[in-house]
Amino acid sequence: MPAFDLIIRNGSIVDGTGAARFAGDVAIKDGMIAQVGDVHGDTNEEIDAGGHLITPGFVDIHTHYDGQATWDQEMAPSSWHGVTTVVMGNCGVGFAPASPERHEWLISLMEGVEDIPGTALAEGMTWDWETFPEYLDALEKLPRTIDVGTHVPHGAVRAYVLGDREQPGAVPTTDDMAKMSEIVEEGVRAGALGFSTSRTVLHKSVDGELVPGTTATPEELITIGRAMGRVGYGVFEMASDLQRDWNEFEWMGNLSRETGLPVTFAALQSIAKEIPLDEQISTMRAQNDNGANIVAQIALRGNGIIMAWQGSVNPFVYRPSWQAISDLPWDQQKAKLLDPTFKKQLLSEANNYSEAPQDILPVVMVVTQGWALQYEMDPDFDYEPEQSASLNSRANAKGIDPQEYAYDLMCSDDGKGFIYLPILNYQDGNLDFLHDLQQSDDCVNSLSDGGAHCGTICDAASPTFMLEHWVRDRKRGDRISLELAVKRQCLDTAKLYGLEDRGVIAPGYLADLNIIDFERLKLGKPWLAFDLPAGGKRLLQKADGYVATIKNGEVTFREGKWTGSTPGGLIRGPQRAELAEAAE
């Protein structure tokens, strides 16, 4: 019998610890890394990684595959970008616990918050669970290309306990809070990696209702957080507008100090956040200096919207002419849009803002007329665009109205043109502010939202962007080292959630690996696919340069194509590495 199942030879190993890369081989046996360095011995399979990088599989801790993971084995698009582990159930939305009469409500919440088509969720999910432990059991039945772990989501817990009383502004009783805490404890003991909530006006159900966590009191949040303290592990994850009078950092610090557990929040430049990003970080650090463990989740590029005629958003959504055709089949829409008479009429109209959500009207204004903040996504698009690349600048250079330029752009490529609008994380017109944060142990790479915002973004490609932009191609400022980038997307993300068995290339760790042709690594152009259940749409983006992705010792992707292998499973709770002794 061969000594090993697979040997990857002659690669440049970036081991995930931040140490300098080195030349060597990686040997795999029984799904684990057996030897690293100069490997001798026979094997069932050998891959020559000469001229290529070998990295750990990427760990993405902020995704929303809660529904998709119950039916889809490939787990694209994250799995296309070297990701071998995802954590889902973020932002307080998910599908367990779920009483039968609340199924539609939970779908509505997910569709509104995360822009996942409700029809796809309704057709794709079997709902063969009610409690959170039963949901984990359902997830465990389906093998996938990647491992999945999840939070217990606040919205589902509140709806389960309050029932019909769960309305905007509902105030749970003391008994309600105790019951919610019990459910979270039960879920974490069954294997959840933590608890999540959302407290932002940007997160609403499809009917426009604020998510339940937005009006929750610190008492409710701390009572629930103590459930994880009783278990002894778990991460409290939150998206919040960070209003000053909410004193979010005070209760986050108190909860972390009391339980000894990490609390993590989405740290962004955002017009919805009252506290600027610099102050978010400094206030977090003041709490941490006083014994707390608060971690900022940071995105690696501007967050926002990719706008297209067939997407969820375009700049003309509040024009009467668009509203008149918005529900038509695409072929009929396209015929109208390409009609010069229709175009002239639409461009002559004013936006009907009375139909827009008034509490986020500044965002709506940027979407519908922020031409200086919108950018054309051409074939070699730079996600750190200069002002000269804005629609406003390009329209002025052509001597036409910016709104006409936007209209024509979306009509290009047979109606498949895209506009990039970084609403968040781009107020300075560059990404310089992220450089120092990526050197900080109290900040973690996150916010890809893989599986979500199907008609507006495709940030599941974040690991590829990190390598392509931040390590290799950035033109407008300092880059980061390859070793740091890999550490941040592997060891650091895994460590936050107690997943100590992955994220490092060393004997005894899971054989989750990528072989990357770094010089060839390149993001492709996004496209809209209609491949979800019930024909639901989603923005997808692939990349060249991933020679192979390996999960638990099995090759899951070769040159970006799924091999059909599904060695991934469900993660239940923190994981410890059984460190093997390296061969002499």
C-alpha positions as CSV (number, residue, x, y, z in Angstrom):
1,M,0.0,0.0,0.0
2,P,1.4,3.4,-0.9
3,A,2.7,5.5,2.0
4,F,0.6,8.5,0.9
5,D,-2.7,9.2,-0.9
6,L,-1.4,12.4,-2.7
7,I,1.9,14.2,-2.9
8,I,2.1,17.8,-4.2
9,R,5.6,18.4,-5.3
10,N,7.9,21.3,-6.1
11,G,5.6,24.1,-4.9
12,S,6.3,27.4,-3.3
13,I,4.7,26.8,0.1
14,V,3.0,29.7,1.9
15,D,2.0,27.9,5.1
16,G,-0.5,30.3,6.5
17,T,1.5,31.2,9.6
18,G,2.9,34.4,8.1
19,A,6.4,32.8,7.8
20,A,8.4,33.3,4.6
21,R,7.4,31.0,1.7
22,F,9.7,28.0,1.0
23,A,10.1,25.4,-1.6
24,G,8.9,21.9,-0.9
25,D,6.4,19.1,-1.1
26,V,3.2,18.3,0.8
27,A,2.2,14.7,1.4
28,I,-1.4,13.8,2.3
29,K,-2.7,10.7,4.0
30,D,-6.3,10.0,5.1
31,G,-7.4,13.5,4.6
32,M,-4.7,15.0,6.7
33,I,-1.3,16.6,6.0
34,A,1.3,13.9,6.7
35,Q,4.6,15.5,5.7
36,V,5.8,18.9,4.5
37,G,9.2,19.6,3.0
38,D,11.3,17.1,1.1
39,V,8.9,14.2,0.9
40,H,10.0,10.6,0.0
41,G,7.7,7.7,-0.5
42,D,5.2,6.3,-3.0
43,T,1.7,7.7,-3.5
44,N,-1.5,7.0,-5.3
45,E,-1.4,10.4,-7.0
46,E,1.1,13.1,-7.6
47,I,0.7,16.7,-8.7
48,D,3.6,18.8,-9.9
49,A,3.2,22.3,-8.5
50,G,6.4,23.6,-10.0
51,G,6.2,27.4,-10.5
52,H,3.0,27.6,-8.4
53,L,2.0,28.5,-4.9
54,I,0.7,26.0,-2.4
55,T,-1.5,27.7,0.3
56,P,-4.0,26.4,2.9
57,G,-7.6,26.4,1.8
58,F,-9.3,29.7,2.5
59,V,-11.6,30.2,5.4
60,D,-14.5,32.6,4.8
61,I,-16.3,33.5,8.0
62,H,-19.1,35.8,6.7
63,T,-21.4,34.0,4.2
64,H,-25.1,33.4,3.8
65,Y,-25.4,29.9,2.3
66,D,-28.0,28.9,4.9
67,G,-30.6,27.9,2.3
68,Q,-28.2,27.0,-0.5
69,A,-26.2,24.6,1.7
70,T,-29.3,22.4,2.1
71,W,-29.5,21.6,-1.6
72,D,-26.3,22.6,-3.4
73,Q,-23.1,20.4,-3.2
74,E,-20.8,22.6,-5.3
75,M,-21.3,25.7,-3.1
76,A,-20.4,28.2,-5.8
77,P,-19.2,30.9,-6.0
78,S,-17.1,30.7,-2.9
79,S,-15.7,27.3,-3.8
80,W,-14.5,28.7,-7.1
81,H,-12.1,31.0,-5.2
82,G,-10.1,28.6,-3.1
83,V,-12.5,28.6,-0.2
84,T,-12.7,25.3,1.6
85,T,-14.5,26.4,4.8
86,V,-17.4,28.9,5.2
87,V,-19.2,30.2,8.3
88,M,-22.8,31.2,7.5
89,G,-25.8,32.3,9.6
90,N,-24.4,35.8,9.8
91,C,-26.3,39.1,10.4
92,G,-29.1,37.5,12.4
93,V,-30.8,35.8,9.5
94,G,-31.2,32.1,8.9
95,F,-33.7,29.2,8.9
96,A,-33.7,27.6,12.3
97,P,-35.4,27.3,14.6
98,A,-38.4,27.5,12.4
99,S,-42.0,26.7,13.3
100,P,-44.0,25.7,10.2
101,E,-46.2,28.7,10.2
102,R,-43.1,31.0,10.1
103,H,-41.4,29.5,7.0
104,E,-42.6,32.3,4.7
105,W,-41.7,34.9,7.2
106,L,-38.1,33.6,7.5
107,I,-37.8,33.5,3.7
108,S,-39.1,37.1,3.4
109,L,-36.5,38.2,6.0
110,M,-33.6,36.5,4.1
111,E,-34.8,37.8,0.8
112,G,-35.1,41.4,2.0
113,V,-31.8,41.4,4.0
114,E,-29.6,39.4,1.8
115,D,-31.2,39.7,-1.7
116,I,-31.6,35.9,-2.1
117,P,-34.6,35.1,-4.3
118,G,-37.5,34.0,-2.1
119,T,-38.8,31.7,-4.9
120,A,-35.4,29.9,-5.0
121,L,-35.5,29.4,-1.2
122,A,-39.1,28.3,-1.2
123,E,-38.4,25.7,-3.9
124,G,-34.9,24.6,-2.8
125,M,-35.4,24.0,0.9
126,T,-37.2,20.9,2.2
127,W,-37.7,22.2,5.7
128,D,-37.1,18.8,7.3
129,W,-36.3,20.5,10.6
130,E,-37.8,22.7,13.2
131,T,-35.2,23.1,16.0
132,F,-31.7,24.3,15.5
133,P,-30.2,20.9,16.3
134,E,-32.5,19.4,13.7
135,Y,-31.3,22.0,11.1
136,L,-27.7,20.9,11.8
137,D,-28.7,17.3,11.3
138,A,-30.2,18.3,7.9
139,L,-27.0,20.1,6.9
140,E,-25.0,17.0,7.9
141,K,-26.8,14.8,5.5
142,L,-25.5,16.5,2.3
143,P,-21.8,16.2,1.4
144,R,-20.3,19.3,-0.3
145,T,-17.1,20.5,-1.8
146,I,-16.4,22.6,1.3
147,D,-17.1,22.5,5.1
148,V,-19.9,24.6,6.5
149,G,-20.3,26.0,10.0
150,T,-23.1,28.3,11.2
151,H,-24.4,30.7,13.8
152,V,-27.7,30.6,15.6
153,P,-29.5,33.6,14.0
154,H,-31.3,36.1,16.1
155,G,-34.2,36.7,13.7
156,A,-35.2,33.1,13.6
157,V,-34.9,32.7,17.4
158,R,-37.0,35.8,18.1
159,A,-39.7,34.7,15.6
160,Y,-39.8,31.2,17.2
161,V,-40.2,32.5,20.7
162,L,-42.4,35.5,20.1
163,G,-44.6,34.1,17.3
164,D,-47.1,36.6,16.1
165,R,-45.9,39.1,18.6
166,E,-42.7,39.5,16.6
167,Q,-43.4,42.9,15.0
168,P,-41.1,45.9,14.5
169,G,-40.4,47.3,17.9
170,A,-41.6,44.3,19.9
171,V,-40.3,44.1,23.4
172,P,-39.7,40.6,24.6
173,T,-40.6,39.7,28.2
174,T,-38.1,38.4,30.7
175,D,-39.4,34.9,30.1
176,D,-39.0,35.5,26.3
177,M,-35.4,36.4,26.7
178,A,-34.7,33.4,28.9
179,K,-36.3,31.1,26.3
180,M,-34.2,32.7,23.6
181,S,-31.1,32.2,25.6
182,E,-32.0,28.5,26.1
183,I,-32.5,28.0,22.4
184,V,-29.1,29.6,21.6
185,E,-27.5,27.4,24.3
186,E,-29.1,24.3,22.8
187,G,-27.9,25.3,19.3
188,V,-24.3,26.0,20.4
189,R,-24.2,22.7,22.4
190,A,-25.4,20.9,19.2
191,G,-22.5,22.4,17.2
192,A,-23.3,26.1,16.2
193,L,-20.2,28.2,16.1
194,G,-21.9,31.2,17.7
195,F,-24.8,33.6,17.6
196,S,-25.5,36.5,15.2
197,T,-27.7,39.6,15.1
198,S,-28.3,42.7,12.9
199,R,-29.0,46.2,14.0
200,T,-29.0,48.3,10.9
201,V,-31.7,50.1,8.9
202,L,-30.1,48.7,5.7
203,H,-31.4,45.3,6.7
204,K,-35.1,44.8,6.2
205,S,-37.5,42.1,5.2
206,V,-38.9,42.1,1.7
207,D,-41.9,43.9,3.1
208,G,-39.7,46.7,4.5
209,E,-39.8,45.6,8.1
210,L,-36.6,46.1,10.2
211,V,-34.9,43.0,11.2
212,P,-35.7,42.0,14.8
213,G,-32.3,42.7,16.3
214,T,-32.4,46.4,15.3
215,T,-34.6,47.3,18.3
216,A,-33.3,44.7,20.7
217,T,-32.1,46.1,24.0
218,P,-28.6,45.5,25.5
219,E,-30.3,43.4,28.1
220,E,-31.7,41.0,25.5
221,L,-28.4,40.8,23.6
222,I,-26.4,40.1,26.8
223,T,-28.9,37.6,28.1
224,I,-28.6,35.7,24.8
225,G,-24.8,36.1,24.7
226,R,-24.5,34.5,28.2
227,A,-25.9,31.3,26.6
228,M,-22.5,30.9,24.9
229,G,-20.7,31.7,28.1
230,R,-22.5,28.8,29.8
231,V,-21.3,26.5,27.0
232,G,-17.8,27.9,27.1
233,Y,-17.3,28.8,23.4
234,G,-18.9,30.7,20.5
235,V,-18.6,34.0,18.7
236,F,-21.2,36.8,19.0
237,E,-21.4,38.3,15.5
238,M,-23.2,41.6,14.7
239,A,-23.9,44.1,11.9
240,S,-24.9,47.5,13.4
241,D,-25.4,51.1,12.5
242,L,-23.5,51.9,15.7
243,Q,-25.7,54.8,16.8
244,R,-24.0,56.7,19.6
245,D,-26.9,56.5,22.0
246,W,-26.9,52.7,21.6
247,N,-23.5,52.4,23.4
248,E,-22.8,49.3,21.4
249,F,-19.1,49.0,22.3
250,E,-19.9,49.3,26.0
251,W,-22.2,46.3,26.1
252,M,-20.0,44.4,23.6
253,G,-17.1,44.9,25.9
254,N,-19.1,43.9,29.0
255,L,-20.4,40.7,27.3
256,S,-16.9,39.7,26.2
257,R,-15.3,40.3,29.6
258,E,-18.1,38.4,31.4
259,T,-18.1,35.4,29.1
260,G,-14.5,35.4,28.0
261,L,-15.7,35.0,24.4
262,P,-15.1,37.1,21.3
263,V,-17.6,39.6,20.0
264,T,-17.2,40.6,16.3
265,F,-18.8,43.4,14.3
266,A,-18.8,44.7,10.7
267,A,-16.4,47.7,10.6
268,L,-17.1,49.8,7.6
269,Q,-17.0,53.3,6.2
270,S,-20.8,53.7,5.9
271,I,-23.3,56.5,5.6
272,A,-25.6,54.4,7.9
273,K,-23.1,54.4,10.7
274,E,-23.1,57.4,13.0
275,I,-19.6,56.6,14.3
276,P,-16.8,57.0,11.7
277,L,-14.6,54.0,11.0
278,D,-11.5,55.4,12.7
279,E,-13.6,56.0,15.9
280,Q,-15.1,52.5,15.6
281,I,-11.6,51.0,15.7
282,S,-10.3,53.3,18.5
283,T,-13.4,52.7,20.7
284,M,-13.0,48.9,20.1
285,R,-9.4,49.1,21.1
286,A,-10.2,51.0,24.3
287,Q,-12.5,48.2,25.3
288,N,-9.9,45.6,24.4
289,D,-7.3,47.4,26.5
290,N,-9.8,46.9,29.4
291,G,-9.9,43.1,29.0
292,A,-12.5,42.7,26.2
293,N,-12.0,40.6,23.0
294,I,-13.8,42.6,20.3
295,V,-12.8,41.9,16.7
296,A,-13.6,44.1,13.7
297,Q,-14.6,42.4,10.5
298,I,-13.3,44.3,7.6
299,A,-14.0,44.1,3.8
300,L,-11.0,44.3,1.4
301,R,-12.6,46.6,-1.1
302,G,-15.6,49.0,-1.6
303,N,-18.9,47.3,-0.7
304,G,-21.9,48.3,-2.6
305,I,-23.9,47.4,-5.7
306,I,-23.2,46.1,-9.2
307,M,-26.1,47.6,-11.2
308,A,-27.5,46.1,-14.4
309,W,-30.9,46.0,-16.2
310,Q,-31.4,42.4,-15.0
311,G,-30.0,42.9,-11.6
312,S,-31.8,43.9,-8.5
313,V,-31.0,47.6,-8.8
314,N,-30.3,50.1,-11.5
315,P,-30.1,53.9,-11.5
316,F,-33.5,54.2,-13.1
317,V,-35.6,52.1,-10.7
318,Y,-37.7,55.1,-9.7
319,R,-38.4,56.4,-13.2
320,P,-42.1,55.7,-14.3
321,S,-41.0,54.3,-17.6
322,W,-38.8,51.7,-15.9
323,Q,-41.5,50.8,-13.4
324,A,-43.9,50.2,-16.3
325,I,-41.6,47.5,-17.7
326,S,-39.9,46.2,-14.6
327,D,-42.1,43.0,-14.4
328,L,-41.9,42.1,-18.0
329,P,-39.9,39.1,-19.3
330,W,-36.3,40.1,-20.2
331,D,-36.8,39.9,-24.0
332,Q,-39.6,42.4,-23.8
333,Q,-37.7,44.6,-21.5
334,K,-34.7,44.6,-23.7
335,A,-36.7,45.5,-26.8
336,K,-38.1,48.5,-24.9
337,L,-34.7,49.6,-23.6
338,L,-33.2,49.5,-27.0
339,D,-36.0,51.6,-28.5
340,P,-34.7,55.2,-28.9
341,T,-38.2,56.6,-28.2
342,F,-38.4,54.7,-24.9
343,K,-34.9,55.8,-23.9
344,K,-35.7,59.4,-24.6
345,Q,-38.9,59.2,-22.5
346,L,-37.2,57.6,-19.6
347,L,-34.3,60.0,-19.5
348,S,-36.7,62.9,-19.5
349,E,-38.5,61.7,-16.4
350,A,-37.8,62.7,-12.8
351,N,-37.3,60.1,-10.1
352,N,-40.4,59.2,-8.0
353,Y,-38.8,59.3,-4.6
354,S,-42.1,59.0,-2.8
355,E,-41.9,55.3,-3.5
356,A,-38.4,55.0,-2.0
357,P,-37.7,53.9,1.6
358,Q,-37.3,57.3,3.3
359,D,-35.0,56.1,6.1
360,I,-32.3,55.3,3.5
361,L,-33.1,58.1,1.1
362,P,-29.4,59.2,1.0
363,V,-28.5,55.8,-0.3
364,V,-31.3,55.9,-2.9
365,M,-30.0,59.3,-4.1
366,V,-26.5,57.9,-4.7
367,V,-28.0,55.0,-6.6
368,T,-30.2,57.1,-8.8
369,Q,-28.0,60.1,-9.5
370,G,-24.5,59.6,-7.9
371,W,-22.7,59.5,-11.3
372,A,-19.5,60.7,-9.8
373,L,-19.5,57.7,-7.5
374,Q,-20.4,55.1,-10.1
375,Y,-17.9,53.3,-12.4
376,E,-18.0,51.4,-15.6
377,M,-17.0,47.7,-15.2
378,D,-14.9,47.2,-18.3
379,P,-12.9,44.0,-19.0
380,D,-9.8,45.0,-17.0
381,F,-11.8,46.7,-14.2
382,D,-9.8,48.0,-11.2
383,Y,-11.8,47.7,-8.0
384,E,-9.9,50.7,-6.7
385,P,-11.0,53.1,-9.5
386,E,-9.8,56.7,-9.9
387,Q,-12.3,59.5,-10.3
388,S,-11.4,59.7,-14.0
389,A,-13.0,56.3,-14.4
390,S,-16.4,57.5,-13.0
391,L,-19.4,57.7,-15.2
392,N,-19.5,61.4,-14.6
393,S,-15.9,61.9,-15.9
394,R,-16.4,59.6,-18.9
395,A,-19.7,61.2,-19.8
396,N,-18.1,64.6,-19.7
397,A,-15.2,63.4,-21.8
398,K,-17.8,62.3,-24.5
399,G,-19.9,65.4,-24.1
400,I,-23.1,63.7,-23.1
401,D,-25.3,63.6,-20.0
402,P,-24.1,61.1,-17.3
403,Q,-27.5,59.5,-17.1
404,E,-27.4,58.8,-20.8
405,Y,-23.9,57.3,-20.5
406,A,-25.2,55.1,-17.7
407,Y,-28.2,54.0,-19.8
408,D,-26.0,53.2,-22.8
409,L,-23.5,51.4,-20.7
410,M,-26.1,49.0,-19.3
411,C,-27.4,48.4,-22.8
412,S,-24.0,47.4,-24.0
413,D,-23.0,43.8,-24.5
414,D,-26.6,42.9,-25.4
415,G,-28.0,44.5,-22.3
416,K,-25.4,43.0,-20.0
417,G,-23.3,46.0,-19.1
418,F,-22.5,46.6,-15.4
419,I,-22.0,49.7,-13.2
420,Y,-20.0,49.5,-10.0
421,L,-21.2,51.6,-7.1
422,P,-19.1,51.3,-3.9
423,I,-21.6,52.7,-1.4
424,L,-19.5,51.5,1.6
425,N,-15.7,51.6,2.2
426,Y,-14.9,54.1,-0.6
427,Q,-15.6,57.6,0.9
428,D,-12.0,58.6,0.3
429,G,-12.0,57.4,-3.3
430,N,-9.2,54.9,-2.5
431,L,-8.5,51.9,-0.2
432,D,-5.6,53.3,1.7
433,F,-7.4,53.1,5.0
434,L,-7.5,49.3,4.8
435,H,-3.7,48.9,4.5
436,D,-3.0,49.4,8.2
437,L,-6.1,47.4,9.3
438,Q,-4.8,44.4,7.5
439,Q,-1.7,44.5,9.7
440,S,-3.8,44.4,12.9
441,D,-4.7,41.3,14.9
442,D,-7.9,42.9,16.1
443,C,-9.2,43.1,12.6
444,V,-10.2,40.0,10.5
445,N,-10.8,39.6,6.7
446,S,-14.5,39.2,6.3
447,L,-17.8,40.5,4.8
448,S,-17.7,38.6,1.5
449,D,-21.4,37.8,1.9
450,G,-20.9,34.6,-0.2
451,G,-24.3,33.3,-1.3
452,A,-26.1,36.6,-0.7
453,H,-27.0,39.8,-2.5
454,C,-27.5,37.7,-5.6
455,G,-28.6,40.5,-7.8
456,T,-26.3,43.2,-6.5
457,I,-22.8,42.0,-5.6
458,C,-20.4,39.1,-6.0
459,D,-17.9,39.6,-3.2
460,A,-17.5,35.9,-2.6
461,A,-14.5,36.4,-4.9
462,S,-12.8,38.4,-2.0
463,P,-9.9,35.9,-1.5
464,T,-9.0,36.1,-5.1
465,F,-9.2,39.9,-5.0
466,M,-7.0,40.0,-2.0
467,L,-4.2,38.1,-3.8
468,E,-4.7,39.8,-7.2
469,H,-5.1,43.4,-6.0
470,W,-3.6,43.7,-2.5
471,V,-0.5,41.5,-3.1
472,R,0.2,41.7,-6.8
473,D,-1.4,44.5,-8.8
474,R,-2.3,47.5,-6.5
475,K,-1.2,50.7,-8.3
476,R,-2.5,53.5,-6.0
477,G,-0.8,52.7,-2.7
478,D,1.1,50.2,-0.6
479,R,0.6,46.5,-1.1
480,I,0.7,43.7,1.5
481,S,3.0,40.7,1.5
482,L,1.8,37.4,0.1
483,E,2.5,35.7,3.4
484,L,0.4,38.1,5.4
485,A,-2.5,37.9,2.9
486,V,-2.6,34.1,3.2
487,K,-2.3,34.2,7.0
488,R,-5.2,36.6,7.2
489,Q,-7.5,34.5,5.0
490,C,-6.5,31.2,6.6
491,L,-5.1,31.0,10.1
492,D,-6.6,34.2,11.4
493,T,-10.2,33.6,10.2
494,A,-10.1,30.0,11.3
495,K,-8.7,30.9,14.8
496,L,-11.4,33.4,15.5
497,Y,-14.0,30.6,15.4
498,G,-11.8,28.0,17.2
499,L,-11.2,26.0,14.0
500,E,-7.6,25.1,15.0
501,D,-7.5,22.1,12.7
502,R,-7.2,24.1,9.4
503,G,-5.6,27.2,7.9
504,V,-2.0,26.0,8.2
505,I,0.2,23.7,6.1
506,A,1.8,21.4,8.7
507,P,1.6,17.8,9.7
508,G,-1.6,17.0,11.5
509,Y,-3.8,19.7,9.9
510,L,-6.6,19.1,7.5
511,A,-5.4,18.6,3.9
512,D,-7.3,21.7,2.7
513,L,-5.1,23.3,0.1
514,N,-4.9,25.4,-3.0
515,I,-2.4,25.2,-5.8
516,I,-2.3,28.7,-7.5
517,D,-0.6,30.0,-10.6
518,F,0.0,33.4,-9.1
519,E,1.0,35.1,-12.3
520,R,-2.1,33.9,-14.0
521,L,-4.5,34.7,-11.2
522,K,-7.2,37.0,-12.5
523,L,-10.8,37.7,-11.7
524,G,-13.2,37.3,-14.6
525,K,-16.1,39.5,-15.5
526,P,-19.2,39.0,-13.4
527,W,-22.3,37.6,-15.1
528,L,-25.9,37.1,-14.1
529,A,-27.0,33.4,-14.0
530,F,-30.5,32.1,-13.6
531,D,-29.5,28.8,-12.1
532,L,-31.0,28.8,-8.6
533,P,-34.1,26.8,-7.9
534,A,-37.2,28.2,-9.7
535,G,-34.8,30.0,-12.1
536,G,-33.6,32.4,-9.4
537,K,-30.9,34.8,-10.4
538,R,-27.4,35.4,-8.9
539,L,-24.3,37.3,-9.9
540,L,-21.4,35.0,-10.4
541,Q,-17.7,35.6,-10.9
542,K,-14.9,33.1,-11.7
543,A,-11.2,33.4,-11.8
544,D,-8.3,32.0,-13.7
545,G,-5.2,30.7,-11.9
546,Y,-6.6,28.1,-9.4
547,V,-4.7,25.0,-10.7
548,A,-6.4,22.8,-8.0
549,T,-8.3,23.1,-4.8
550,I,-8.1,20.2,-2.4
551,K,-10.5,19.5,0.5
552,N,-9.7,16.8,3.1
553,G,-7.1,15.4,0.7
554,E,-9.4,15.1,-2.3
555,V,-9.1,17.3,-5.4
556,T,-12.4,19.2,-5.7
557,F,-11.5,21.6,-8.5
558,R,-9.0,21.5,-11.3
559,E,-8.5,24.7,-13.3
560,G,-11.8,26.1,-11.9
561,K,-13.9,23.0,-12.8
562,W,-15.6,20.9,-10.2
563,T,-14.4,17.3,-10.2
564,G,-17.6,16.0,-8.7
565,S,-15.8,15.2,-5.4
566,T,-17.7,16.2,-2.2
567,P,-15.5,15.6,0.8
568,G,-16.8,18.5,2.8
569,G,-19.2,18.3,5.7
570,L,-20.7,20.1,8.7
571,I,-18.5,21.6,11.4
572,R,-19.8,21.1,14.9
573,G,-18.2,23.4,17.4
574,P,-14.5,24.3,17.8
575,Q,-12.0,21.9,16.2
576,R,-8.6,21.0,17.6
577,A,-5.6,19.8,15.5
578,E,-4.2,16.4,16.1
579,L,-0.6,17.4,15.4
580,A,1.4,14.6,13.9
581,E,5.1,14.3,14.1
582,A,6.9,15.3,10.9
583,A,8.8,12.5,9.3
584,E,12.6,12.7,9.7
